[in-house]
Amino acid sequence: MMKGTLKPLLMALALAGLAPTAALAESRPATAAEVKEQSQTHVVMLGTGTPTLHHKRAGQAILVVVDKQMYLFDAGPGFVRNFEALSGRDFMPPYTQFVNESVYGAIDKVFITHLDSDHVLGLPELLLRPWVLGRDQPMKVIGPKGTAQLVEHSLKAFKEDIDHRLYGTQPANANGYKGEVTEISETQIVHQDDKVTVKAFRVPHGSWDADMSFGYRVETPTRTIVISGDTRKDEANYEHFRGADILIHEVMHEGAISRMPQDWQKYMYHAHTSTRQLAEIAKEVKPGLLVMNHPLFFGATDEDMVADLAKHYDGNFVLAQDLDIYE
């Protein structure tokens, strides 16, 4: 495949002995087609769990990697260890220790959907472990009101550890453990660089206020990825879901919920999305791939969850597992 409209011209000039200098060729901005052809997007499910303990599911954490730049969504308990399983993958930064030019420096931003503990208990670990291993710049943390307080108090809780590393014999930099927090309350673009745009959008989730729970739409040169966060079925979400190559959406097993006491059923449907409801959403917004995430089983199995969705939806879907990778 030709990389842009100028390549045939450059080849013709070269054959005629009139090839432009390397400096002139390199000074030409890449076309949109060239950027797309040369770019890669990978989505890694670092953690797919819920408040329920599960030895194969770490807490919520979704990693989008675009040309070795990393965009992390949520920081649930225990997910950080799963980074190690990605060592040696060609789409990841190097795992060299004690330097910022590594995966540890690349873990430099996180987007929080909401402040339920199963989505943020891993935040102190995210602030501190990459710092110890090389990150020398503050972590950018984007999330709803209360995120700044969470970061502040997390660092206060680990003050003795931080001081020991800063003022003891261990080599340490003075900035890598810090968090630069941006609190959001509206549907808005929260990050934009030369390749990636991240838009936060409000989602309804239980009794959280309207400005306290978010999903994220991530647009890269090759993919549009939508992360629902925790949310119930709401047609207001559809405009943000449409056009997704990959829609990562929370789910609960409808059959299991139907066996709960009525007060719990009422709560669950106010906060979460059943398999049948997710099928209705997917039929409407038509994602390229539907990823069932944050699965609330309540006694059901993986096979039960897949079968329950398949009863209502015949599109392309998977049930997320830790360390699944989507391209």
C-alpha positions in Angstrom: 0.0 0.0 0.0 1.4 3.5 -0.9 2.0 5.7 2.1 0.3 8.9 1.0 -0.1 10.8 -2.2 3.5 12.0 -2.5 5.2 8.6 -2.7 4.6 8.1 -6.4 6.0 11.6 -7.1 9.1 11.0 -4.9 9.7 7.7 -6.7 9.5 9.4 -10.1 11.9 12.2 -9.0 14.3 9.6 -7.8 14.3 7.7 -11.1 14.9 11.0 -12.9 17.9 11.8 -10.6 15.9 14.6 -9.0 15.2 13.1 -5.6 14.7 15.8 -2.9 17.2 16.0 -0.1 16.5 14.0 3.1 16.0 17.3 5.0 13.2 18.3 2.6 11.6 14.9 2.7 11.7 14.7 6.5 10.3 18.2 6.8 7.0 17.3 5.1 4.3 16.6 7.7 2.9 13.1 7.6 -0.5 12.9 5.9 -3.5 11.5 7.9 -3.3 8.3 5.8 0.4 7.9 6.6 -0.2 8.4 10.4 -3.0 5.9 10.3 -0.9 3.3 8.4 2.1 3.7 10.6 0.2 3.8 13.9 -0.8 0.9 16.2 -3.5 0.7 18.9 -3.7 -2.0 21.5 -6.2 -2.3 24.3 -5.1 -4.4 27.4 -7.5 -5.5 30.1 -5.2 -5.1 33.1 -8.0 -5.7 35.5 -11.6 -6.8 34.9 -12.9 -7.4 38.5 -15.6 -6.1 40.7 -15.9 -5.7 44.5 -16.3 -9.5 44.7 -13.0 -11.2 45.3 -11.8 -13.3 42.4 -8.3 -14.8 42.2 -8.2 -14.4 38.4 -9.5 -10.9 38.2 -7.6 -7.8 39.4 -9.5 -4.6 40.1 -10.7 -2.4 37.2 -7.9 -1.1 34.9 -8.0 -0.7 31.2 -4.8 0.2 29.3 -4.8 1.8 25.8 -1.4 1.8 24.2 -0.9 3.9 21.1 2.6 3.8 19.6 4.0 3.0 23.0 2.2 6.0 24.6 0.0 4.7 27.5 -3.5 5.8 28.6 -4.8 4.1 31.7 -8.4 4.0 32.7 -9.2 3.3 36.4 -6.8 1.9 39.0 -8.5 -1.0 40.9 -6.8 -3.2 43.5 -4.0 -5.4 42.4 -3.9 -4.5 38.7 -0.3 -3.1 38.7 1.2 -6.6 38.9 -0.3 -7.4 35.5 2.0 -4.9 33.8 4.8 -7.5 34.2 3.0 -10.0 31.9 3.4 -7.4 29.1 7.2 -7.3 29.3 8.8 -8.0 25.9 5.6 -7.2 23.9 6.7 -5.2 20.9 3.9 -2.6 21.4 5.1 -1.8 25.0 7.9 0.5 26.1 11.1 -1.2 27.4 11.0 -2.5 30.9 14.4 -1.0 31.9 14.5 -0.2 35.6 15.4 3.1 37.3 15.0 5.3 34.2 12.1 7.4 33.1 12.6 6.3 29.4 10.8 3.0 30.2 7.4 1.5 30.8 7.6 3.0 34.3 7.9 6.5 32.9 5.3 5.8 30.3 2.8 5.1 33.1 2.1 8.8 33.5 -1.6 9.4 33.2 -4.8 7.8 34.5 -8.4 8.6 33.9 -10.8 7.7 36.7 -14.4 6.8 35.9 -15.7 7.2 39.5 -14.6 6.9 43.1 -16.0 3.5 44.0 -13.2 1.7 45.8 -13.0 -1.2 43.3 -11.9 1.4 40.7 -9.3 3.3 42.8 -7.8 1.1 45.5 -4.8 0.6 43.3 -4.1 4.4 42.9 -1.5 4.6 45.7 0.4 1.7 44.1 0.2 3.4 40.8 1.6 6.6 42.3 4.5 4.9 44.1 5.7 1.7 42.4 6.5 3.2 39.0 8.2 6.1 40.8 10.5 3.7 42.7 11.3 2.0 39.4 12.0 5.1 37.3 9.2 7.5 36.7 10.6 11.0 37.4 7.5 13.2 36.5 4.3 13.6 38.4 1.4 11.3 37.5 -1.4 13.0 35.7 -4.7 12.0 37.4 -8.0 13.0 35.8 -11.3 12.2 37.6 -14.4 13.5 39.3 -14.7 15.7 42.3 -12.9 14.1 45.3 -10.0 12.8 43.2 -7.6 15.5 44.5 -8.4 14.6 48.1 -7.9 10.9 47.3 -4.5 11.6 45.9 -3.5 13.9 48.7 -4.6 11.6 51.5 -3.0 8.6 49.7 0.4 10.3 49.7 -0.1 11.4 53.4 -0.8 7.7 54.3 2.6 6.7 52.7 4.6 9.7 54.0 7.0 7.5 55.9 7.8 5.4 52.9 8.2 8.5 50.7 10.4 10.3 53.2 12.5 7.1 53.6 13.2 7.0 49.9 13.7 10.7 49.4 16.0 11.3 52.4 17.6 7.9 52.9 20.4 6.2 51.1 18.2 5.0 48.2 18.5 7.0 45.0 15.2 8.8 44.3 13.9 11.6 42.3 11.7 14.3 43.9 8.7 14.3 41.5 7.7 10.9 40.3 5.5 10.0 43.2 3.4 13.1 43.0 0.0 13.5 41.3 -1.1 16.4 39.2 -4.9 16.2 39.5 -7.5 17.6 37.2 -11.1 17.2 38.5 -13.9 17.1 36.0 -17.6 17.6 36.3 -18.9 17.9 32.7 -18.9 16.0 29.4 -15.7 17.3 27.9 -12.4 16.6 26.2 -9.9 15.8 29.0 -6.8 15.0 27.0 -5.5 15.7 23.5 -2.2 15.0 21.9 -0.9 14.6 18.4 -2.5 11.2 18.0 -5.1 10.6 20.8 -8.2 12.4 22.0 -9.9 11.4 25.2 -13.4 12.6 25.9 -15.1 12.1 29.3 -18.9 11.8 29.3 -21.3 11.7 32.2 -23.0 8.3 32.9 -25.7 7.5 35.5 -24.5 5.1 38.2 -26.7 4.5 41.2 -26.9 7.4 43.6 -23.7 9.1 42.5 -24.4 12.7 41.5 -24.5 13.4 37.8 -21.1 15.0 37.8 -19.4 12.2 39.7 -19.4 9.2 37.3 -18.0 9.1 33.8 -17.3 7.0 30.8 -14.5 7.7 28.3 -14.3 7.8 24.5 -10.8 7.3 23.2 -10.1 8.2 19.5 -6.7 7.1 18.1 -5.5 7.1 14.5 -6.8 3.5 14.0 -9.5 2.8 16.6 -12.3 4.4 18.6 -12.5 2.8 22.0 -15.4 3.5 24.4 -15.2 2.6 28.1 -18.6 2.8 29.8 -17.5 2.9 33.4 -20.2 1.6 35.8 -23.6 2.6 34.5 -27.1 1.5 34.0 -28.8 1.4 30.6 -29.5 5.0 29.5 -30.2 6.2 26.0 -28.3 9.4 26.8 -25.1 7.2 26.6 -25.8 6.1 23.0 -24.4 9.2 21.3 -21.0 8.5 23.0 -21.1 4.7 22.2 -21.9 5.1 18.5 -19.1 4.5 16.1 -17.0 2.5 18.6 -14.7 -0.1 17.1 -14.4 -1.5 20.6 -17.1 -0.9 23.2 -16.1 -2.0 26.7 -19.2 -2.1 28.8 -20.0 -3.3 32.3 -22.5 -6.2 32.7 -24.5 -8.2 35.2 -26.0 -11.6 34.7 -29.8 -11.1 34.4 -30.8 -14.5 35.7 -28.7 -14.2 38.8 -30.1 -10.7 39.6 -33.7 -12.0 39.2 -33.0 -14.4 42.2 -32.0 -11.5 44.5 -34.3 -9.8 47.1 -36.4 -7.0 45.5 -34.5 -4.2 47.2 -31.2 -5.5 45.8 -32.8 -5.9 42.3 -34.0 -2.3 42.5 -30.5 -1.1 43.4 -28.7 -3.2 40.8 -30.9 -2.0 37.9 -30.4 1.6 39.1 -26.6 1.2 39.0 -25.7 -1.5 36.4 -26.7 -3.1 33.1 -28.0 -6.6 32.6 -27.1 -8.9 29.8 -30.4 -8.4 28.1 -30.1 -4.6 28.4 -26.5 -4.7 27.1 -27.7 -6.7 24.1 -30.3 -3.9 23.4 -27.6 -1.3 23.7 -25.3 -3.1 21.3 -28.1 -3.7 18.7 -28.7 0.1 18.7 -25.1 1.4 18.7 -23.5 -1.4 16.7 -19.9 -1.6 18.0 -17.3 -3.5 16.0 -16.5 -5.6 19.1 -18.5 -5.6 22.3 -16.5 -6.4 25.4 -18.4 -7.5 28.5 -16.4 -6.0 31.5 -16.8 -5.7 35.2 -18.9 -8.9 35.2 -21.3 -9.2 38.1 -21.9 -12.9 38.3 -23.6 -13.5 41.6 -23.2 -17.3 41.4 -23.2 -17.5 37.6 -20.2 -18.7 35.6 -18.3 -17.3 32.7 -20.1 -19.7 30.4 -23.5 -18.6 31.9 -22.7 -15.0 31.3 -21.7 -15.6 27.6 -24.8 -17.7 27.1 -27.1 -15.1 28.7 -25.9 -12.4 26.3 -25.9 -14.7 23.3 -29.7 -15.3 23.9 -30.3 -11.7 22.9 -27.3 -10.7 20.7 -25.7 -12.3 17.7 -23.0 -9.6 17.1 -19.3 -9.9 17.8 -18.7 -10.0 21.6 -16.4 -11.4 24.2 -16.3 -11.7 28.0 -13.2 -9.8 29.2 -10.5 -11.7 31.1 -7.4 -10.2 32.7 -4.6 -9.6 30.2 -6.9 -9.9 27.1 -5.5 -7.8 24.3 -7.6 -6.2 21.6 -6.2 -4.6 18.4 
